[in-house]
Amino acid sequence: MQMDLSEILVIGVSSRALFDLEKENEIFNKKGIEGYRKYQQKNEDKPLLAGTAFYLVKSLLELNNQANKRIVEVVVMSRNSPETGVRMLNSIRNQGLDITRVALSGGEPLAPFIEAFDIDLFLSKDEADVQAVIDSKVCAAATIYSPPEQFDSKDSRVKIAFDADAVLFSDESEVRYKTEGMDAFHKYESEHENEPLKEGPFANLLIKLSKIQEHIPTRIELSPLRLSIVTARNAPSHMRVIKTLRKWGVYVDEAYFLGGVSKDKVLKAFGAHIFFDDQEKHLINSSKVVPSGKVPYNKDSLMKQIEEKKNI
């Protein structure tokens, strides 16, 4: 019987995002597929260590035990073949992760399979795959950074933090700030605070996260799934964000309008299992204290053009 995933959050996570496979990736790059295959077969009973997305995945799956129905599915997606993927599959079983769906593409890009698995969020360390997913607009996607050295989530709740512009919302406001300056940005946002911001690449994900909260039998303020916005916006541009979320029918537990203050300390205090941002300057520090992912700009966006000019 075909699964109805319309009310289920589906996470697609690459094997390198879920587990620490950096040594294995280095072996593949140096010794090729033959050397990699031999190494994996020799060590297939040796459990893999946790990767950047491990605690997020584990905590999300545990929500199924608290909800009145299954609300989270995880699909592990890997360029391994069935043969070289045995170690990863053993590690999933050893960790007791409730994951039943796996995609082993045997070296082929993973992006074309995202829609086939009805993925809502794709997490990977492969920038090309993530960019392809963002360009296709099929779902939210982020390139995962290396895990922070000291992160050890002991909170039984799931905590997800988002940047605002170019992540939850379109990059329109960010383009205005970059091209016209801060004063013009604040003036426009104040004058249009009752006009909802356009949806960004993570808007549908946030809306779905908010909807699955309805199946957890606690008051929404006490939900084990906590959502936060951590943004460089500040007064007077903050009101448009709050009113947009209200128009979307989304409940966000926490919001931090920082106005240029570094995000990493706030994210550490929040205890995010994952933080999504579009700018490297914020992610460099945040990735040292909480698991973090970069949301690339769509290839056709003005921010992509601005970013490319900056890098020339």
Summary of the structure (lengths in Angstrom):
residues: 312
radius of gyration: 19.6
end to end distance: 52.3
largest distance: 63.9
contacts: 998
relative contact order: 0.14
helix: 41%
strand: 17%
